[in-house]
Amino acid sequence: MSNGNPLVVAALDFGTTFSSWAFSFKHEYEMEPTKVTAKVGYGLESAVSLKAPTSILIKPDGETFHLFGFDAETEYALLAEENQHTKYFFFQKFKMQLYDKMAGIDGQNLKIALEPEVASLYCQHIPGVDSLAMMKAGSKYLILDAGGPIVVKQFKEVAMVDYLDLMKSFELKKRTKPPTQGVQKVMVKIPTKLKTLTEEITGKVPEDTIAETRYKDGIKIVVDKLRFDIDIMNSFFKESVENIVGHLKELFMKPDVDACDVILMVGGYSESYHLQEKIKSNFPSKKVVTPNEAGLAVLKGAVMFGHNPALIAERKMKFTYGNAKFPGLFHVHVREGDTVKLGEEQPEQIFHPIFPFLTEVTVNLFCTKDRNPVLVADEGCIEIGTVTVPMPDTTGGCDRKVGVSFRFGGTEIEVKNVSVM
């Protein structure tokens, strides 16, 4: 950021399913780093999520923003009831590519925060026996960032209001811890239009339709509610839970990851009691830590990171980075797996114009997972950007020099110390 000591830091978390924002002032951060004000309490829906759904409603002209979040969903549902929704553009569950499109924000005042890092920062400041704050220096832990809710394939097109209410109900049940004693049942209110639609399509009342399925012994309609066994509810998440557990097992097969004794669960899906229990049962030798409001850990941690980016002193490179040298050789700057300190500047690289009349020099930057790449055209090698240096004075022809150095220790690649000789 251009201002290294900002008065206030705000974080924007645009997720696939839910989004939100948070902020804190400098004096609040200095007194208590975790004192972060987050946008919560979205009307009646606040019981479902501390965030708003990533839903946007665009006006009929196809360009003008109208509403966002629950407001967008509610308005679109009302329009649908009046059959006026076809003129509008409604989008849900999308990742917004906003870094270079944040209107009104100077790029120097905008910084990318890496979700696992900032979630870790936040959790390190939470007091308690089970918190990261109690871990010894040098301890290793794995961060499980699980986000995204259940997708209910129902009657969205013909009954938007009921569809949204049903989806929110399932989302709430997903996060609720079942009773430890007594009958373990889940109750969900059945929208009237869903019952009517079922009868129109099948020619049967919902009770008869259920009786013909393999769930007949586990599901029952009680007045206007659907009551079913907790096992049926958990089966909705079977595939996603198995994928997460399987991925973790693959990670723990790696020696440097197996040394992690703690699994830190953050993200909205980590608030699911069922997922938490599956992680604990599959990894009994690991300590599983889930902070309160796990879905806001990334958001609040991002605010803390904005106040002090130096909290992350060094990073391990995920890729090998370099530029092209004639005739297409991959010239390495840093390699995958290398540890680079924050602010560490790589040695200056010298470039020449390939033709004497050129008034600029372009440096192409590439990345690859290969630690020892040979050619920039090799499989898996990707061009990620270019640096263009103006050289209007053509005196000297191809003997002119441009010195460029890079910094890879931050959340973004920085170009430093550009010099024309």
N, C-alpha and C positions, 0 to 999 in steps of 0.2 A: 504494500500500500504506500501511496505517496506520503501519507501522514503516518509515521511510525508510532505515534502515540495518540490514537483517535479518542475523542470524547465518548463516542458511543459506537458499538459494533452490533450489526444486525446479521442474522443468518437466514437464508432461504433454503428450505429443504423441499425440492420438487421430486416426489417419488412417483413410481408407476401408479400406485393406487391412492395414496394419501399425501398431502402436502401441508406445510405449515411454515411459520416464521417465528423468530425469537430475537431478543435483543437484551443488552445490558449496558449500563454506563460505566465509565472508567472507574469511578469511585466505588461502585458496587463490586466490580471485579476485584479491586484491590482489597476490599474488606472480606469478601466471600466469593471466590471464583464461581461457585455453583449457583449463585443468586442470579438466575436468568429468567427473564419474563418471556413466557411462551404463549402464543395465541391458543387458548383453550376455551371450551364452553360454547360450542357451535349450536346454540339452541337446544332442542330436545335431543339432537343427535350426539351431544357431547358424551352421553352415556356409552356410545358405541366407540368413539375414537377421540383422541386428543387432537387429532388433525382433521382437516377438511379433505374430502375426496378430490383427486386430481381430475376435476371435471370442468369443462369450460363451455359456455354458450355464446355463440357468435350470432350477431344480428343477420337478418335476411340479405344484407348487401355482401355477406361473405367475408367481410374485413373488420367490421367494428366489434370490439369486445363488448359483451353485455354483462355476464355474470360469471362467477367462479365458485367452485366448491358446492356445498349443500344448497346454496342459493340458486346455482345453475341447475342442479338436479330438480329442485322443487319447482322452479319456474318452468322448466321443460316438461315436467309431469303435468302441470296445470294447462300448459299449451296443448299437450297431447289429449287431455280430456275434452278440450274444445275443438280438437282436430285442426289446430293452427300450428302445430309443431313442424310440419314439413317444410316451412319456409326458413326455419332456423337451422343452424349447424351446431350439433351437440357432440362433444368428444369426451370420452372417459378413459381412465387408466392409460395415460401416455407419459412418456418421459419428455420433458420440455428442454430443448437445446437452447439455452438462454445465455450462455456465457458471453457471446459476442453480440447479443441482442438486448441487453438490459438497458432499456431506454432511460436516459437521464443519469446513468451512473458512469463516472469516469473509470476507464479500465484499470487505472492505477489504484483505485479504491475498491477493486473487486478481486477477491482471491478464492481459488478453488480449495476446498477442504476435502480431504480423503476420509470417507466414512469410517473405516476401521480405526484410523488414527484418532479422530476426534471423539469417537465413542469411548475409546480407551482413556483419553484425557479426562473426560467427564467422570468415568467410573473410578478413576484413581483418586478422586477427591470426595467420594462418598464414604462417610464414616460407617463403621460396623465391623463385626468379626468376619463376615463373609465378603468383605469388600476388597478391591485391589489395593486399597491404602494399607492393608495389613500385610501385604506380601513383602518379602525381603528383596533387597536390591539384587538384580540379576535374574530374578525369577522370570520364567517364560509362560505365556498364556496365549490361547487361541481365541480369536474373536469370531463369533458366529453372528453374522448380520442377516437375520431372516425377516423379510418383509413380504407383504402381499396377502390379501384375504382370499376367502373362498369365492369361487365364481359360480353363481346359481343360474343355471340355464332354464329359464322359465318363460313367462308370458310377457316379456319386456315390451314388445311392440304394441300390444293391445291394452296393457294396463300398467303404464309406467309408474304411477304413484304406488300401487300395491307391490310392484316389482322392487322398487327401491326400499320400501318398508320391510319386505321379506329379506332382502339382502342385508339390511342393517341388523335385523333380528339374529340372523345366522352369525354375523360378525361378532355380536355381543356374546352369544352362546359359546363361540369359539374361545373366548378369553376367560370364561367363567370356570372356576374350579368346581368340580362336581362334589357332592357331599361324600364324606368318608363313611357314613353309616346310612342305613336305610336303602330304599329303592333308588337306583341311579337312573333317572329319567330326564329327558329334555322336553320342554314344552315350548312350542312356537305357534303363534297365532296364525291361522290360515286366512289369507285375504278372501273376502267374499267373491271377488271376481275370479280368483283362481279356482274356487269350487265350481262356479258357474261355467267357466271355460272347460274344466275337466269333464263336466257332464255333457257339454255341447260336443266335444271331440269324441268322447268314448261312448256316450249314450248311457252312462252309468253314474251313480252317485259315487263320491270319492271312497266311501267305505267299501263298496263292492270292488272298485279298482284296486285298492290296497290288498284285499283278500285274495286276489289272483297273482300277487307278486311273492317273491321269496322273503319279503319283509313282513308278511302277514302276522307273524307271531311277535314282532317287535315294534309294530306301529299301530297306534289306535287314535281315532278321532274322538275327542271329548268336547262336546258343544262346538266352539269355534276354534279349538286348538288342536294341534297335531302333537301327540305324545309318543316318543320313541325312546328306545334304549340308548344309553350313552355310547355303546359299542357301534351303533349305526351312525351316530354323529361323528365318532372318531374315524369311521371308514371313509368319510368324505375327504379326509386329509391323508389317507393312507399313502397315496402315491407321492405327495410332496414330502411327507415325513421320511419315507423310505429313501427318497433321493438325497435328502439332507444328511441322514445317517450314513448312507453309502459314501457320500462325498467326504464326510469327516473320517470315515474308516480309511479311505485312500490317503488322506492327508497324514493321518497318524502312522502310516507305514513308512513315512519319510523320517529319517533319524533326527533331523533338526526340528521337526514338528512333534514327534513322539515325546520329546523332552518337555513339552508343555504340560503342566499339571492342572491348569485351570482352563475351563471353557467359559468365556464371557458371552452371554446371549444378549443381543441388542436387536432393535428393529421391532416393528409392529407384530410380526408373526411370533416373535419370541415371548410375547405375552400369553400365548396359547399354553394352557396348563398341560394339555396332551403332548405337545411338542417337548416341553420341558421334561416331562416324565420319560419320554422315549429317549431323550438325550442322556438322562441320568442312568437309565437301565442299560443302555448300550455301551456306556463308558463309565462303569462303576469305579474305576481307578482315578477318574478325573473329578475335580471339584467344579461344579456347575454354578455359576454366579449369574443371576438375572436381576438387574436393578429395578426399582420401582419406576414406572413409566418408561419401560425399556424402549418404547417407540419414540421417545423424545431424547434419548441419550445422544444420538448423532447431532440433533439440532442444537442442544445445549452445549455439547462439546465443541461444535463449530464456532459458537460465540466466544468461548474461552480461547480457542485457537486464534481467532481474529484479534483478540487483545494481545496475545503473545505467541506469534508463530514459532519463536525459538524454543517452545516447549518440546518440539520434535527436533532433536539436535542432529540426527543423521537418519538416512534411509538406505535400505538395500535395493539396488536397482533390479527392477522387474525385467528389463530388456537391455540389450546391448545397443548403444547409440553411436552413430558416426556419420560421416559424410562421404560422398563419392569423390574418388581421385581417378584421374585419367589412367587407364581406359576402363572405367567402371569398377575400380577396386573399392572395397569397403574399408575406409580409414576409421578405426575405432577411437572413440573418445573415452567411453566408459563401458564396462562389460556387465552382462547380466550376473547378478549375485554380488557385485562389488558394493562396498559400503561407502557412501559419499556423505560428507558432512554438510550441514546447512551453510550456504554461502561459499562453499569450496569452489574455486574457479579452476577450470581445466586449463592446461597449457595452451597458449595462443597458437592458432593454426594460420599459416600464410597461404593466401590464394592469389592467383594472377588471372587477368582477363585472357581468354583463349584467342581473341582477335584484337589487333591494335586499335581498332576504331570503336570498340565497345565503351559505352559510358556508364556501365554498371557491372557489378560482379554478383552472381547468384550462387549461394551456397545451399545445397539441398541436404536436409537432415533425414536420416533413415534409422529405423529400429528393427530388431530381430531378437528372437529368443535364443539364437545361437551365440555362444560365448566367443566363438572364433569364426566369424563370417569371412568370406573371401570376396564375393562380388555383391554389389547392390542389387543385382538381378536374380540372386539366389532365391529359392522358394522360401517363403516366410518372411522375406525382407520387405518392409513397407516404408514408403516415403511419407513422413509425417509433417513436413513443413519446409519452408524456404526462407532464407535470409538474403535480402537484396540490399547491396551497398552501392550508393550512387558514386560514380567516378567521372564527373563531367569533363575534367581536364584529361584529354587523351595524350598529352605529352608524355613520352616514355613508352607508349605502345604496350606491348606485352610484358615489359619489364616492371610495370606498376605493380604494387603489392597492396593487399588488404589483409589486415590481421584481425581474426575473429576468435573469441573464446566463449565458452558456454559454462553455465552453472546447472547442475542436475540435482542438487540436494534439496530443492523445494518441491512444492506440489506442481509447479510448472517449470518448463525448461526456459531458462533466461539466457539472452544473448548479451554478453558483456564485452567491454573493452574493444569496440570496433575502431580500428585505426586505418587510415589510408596513407600509404607511403609512396 
